Amino acid sequence: MAENELQFIGPIVMGAIIGLYELILIHRDENFRGSHWFSHGLHSAFWAMLAVFATMNVEYAYSNLTFLQGIPYLNNPLIFRIFIGFVTMIKVHAASAVVKTTVGSSKGLKETWAHSFIVSALVVLAPYVWPSLEPIVSPYFNKGN
């Protein structure tokens, strides 16, 4: 695929994989009555797809969000991807903190920073992993050929 061509399939597939991983973590951490773990999981999956879309389409983000070009260091694609990963890590950790805990119970405790870091690292690494995964996944997506 051309470097400046807008990608859709890769971000959807990689975002879905990361979102599924996050959904599993949320289910494990927040699976108790009234926790709404599924809606939290869908929220996380949507964010994962959006974040992966940004990391896999850096040129598109630069061309449409022109204010990024004026921010020092963010004009480097790798730094931009790491920044998206950092925002993702904070967002994932903050979103997991909204579930209230009960006194003397571990229900609803926040995800560990390690889980948040793993999710954000997957978002940053998605553009580098996708070329290896694309040949496996591409036969399932008919491109009209």
C-alpha positions in Angstrom: 0.0 0.0 0.0 1.3 3.5 -0.8 2.6 5.4 2.1 0.3 8.4 1.8 -2.8 6.4 0.9 -5.6 6.5 3.5 -6.0 3.1 5.3 -9.3 1.8 6.6 -9.0 -2.0 6.8 -5.8 -2.0 8.9 -7.1 0.4 11.5 -10.4 -1.5 11.8 -8.8 -4.9 12.1 -6.0 -3.8 14.4 -8.4 -1.6 16.4 -10.8 -4.5 16.8 -8.0 -6.8 18.0 -6.8 -4.2 20.6 -10.4 -3.4 21.5 -11.2 -7.1 22.0 -8.1 -7.4 24.3 -9.3 -4.3 26.2 -12.9 -5.8 26.4 -11.4 -9.0 28.0 -9.5 -6.9 30.5 -12.5 -4.8 31.4 -14.7 -8.0 31.7 -12.2 -9.5 34.0 -11.8 -6.4 36.1 -15.4 -5.1 36.2 -17.5 -8.2 35.8 -20.0 -7.8 38.7 -23.6 -6.9 38.8 -24.3 -3.3 37.8 -20.8 -2.7 36.4 -21.9 -2.0 32.8 -18.6 -3.7 31.6 -19.9 -4.2 28.1 -20.7 -0.5 27.5 -17.3 0.4 28.9 -15.7 -2.3 26.6 -17.5 -1.0 23.5 -16.3 2.5 24.4 -12.7 1.2 24.7 -13.0 -0.7 21.4 -14.2 2.4 19.6 -11.3 4.5 21.1 -8.8 1.8 20.0 -10.0 1.9 16.4 -9.9 5.7 16.4 -6.4 5.8 17.9 -5.1 3.1 15.5 -6.6 5.0 12.6 -4.6 8.0 13.7 -1.3 6.0 14.2 -1.8 4.2 10.8 -2.7 7.4 8.9 -0.2 9.9 10.2 0.0 11.8 6.9 -3.8 12.1 6.8 -3.8 13.5 10.3 -1.0 16.0 9.5 -2.8 17.2 6.3 -6.2 17.7 8.1 -5.0 18.8 11.5 -2.6 21.5 10.3 -2.1 22.8 13.9 0.0 19.7 14.5 2.7 20.9 12.1 3.4 23.9 14.4 3.9 21.8 17.5 7.6 20.9 18.1 8.5 17.2 17.8 4.9 16.2 16.8 5.8 16.6 13.2 7.9 13.4 13.5 5.6 10.4 12.7 7.1 8.2 15.5 6.8 10.9 18.1 3.2 11.5 17.0 2.4 7.8 17.3 4.0 7.7 20.8 1.9 10.8 21.7 -1.3 9.1 20.6 -0.2 6.0 22.7 0.4 8.3 25.7 -3.1 9.8 25.4 -4.5 6.3 25.0 -2.8 5.1 28.1 -4.2 8.0 30.2 -7.6 7.6 28.6 -7.7 3.8 29.2 -6.6 4.2 32.8 -9.0 7.1 33.5 -12.0 5.3 31.9 -11.4 2.3 34.1 -11.4 4.5 37.2 -15.0 5.6 36.8 -16.4 2.4 38.3 -17.0 2.9 42.0 -15.5 0.6 44.5 -17.2 -0.7 47.6 -15.5 -0.7 51.0 -13.6 -3.8 51.6 -14.1 -5.1 48.1 -11.9 -5.3 45.0 -14.9 -4.7 42.7 -14.4 -1.9 40.2 -10.8 -1.2 40.9 -8.9 0.5 38.2 -6.9 -1.4 35.6 -3.3 -1.5 36.5 -0.9 0.8 34.7 0.6 -2.2 33.1 -2.6 -3.1 31.3 -3.0 0.6 30.2 0.6 0.5 29.0 0.1 -2.7 27.0 -3.0 -1.3 25.3 -1.2 2.0 24.4 1.9 0.1 23.2 -0.3 -2.0 20.9 -1.8 1.2 19.5 1.7 2.6 18.8 3.0 -0.7 17.3 -0.1 -1.3 15.1 1.3 0.3 12.0 4.4 -1.8 12.3 2.5 -5.1 13.0 -0.1 -4.6 10.3 2.2 -5.4 7.3 2.8 -8.8 8.8 -0.9 -9.4 9.5 -2.3 -8.0 6.3 -1.5 -11.1 4.1 -3.3 -13.3 6.6 -6.4 -11.0 6.8 -6.6 -9.6 3.3 -8.2 -12.8 1.7 -11.3 -12.1 3.9 -11.8 -8.6 2.5 -12.7 -8.7 -1.2 -11.3 -5.7 -2.9 -13.3 -6.2 -6.1 -10.5 -7.9 -8.0 
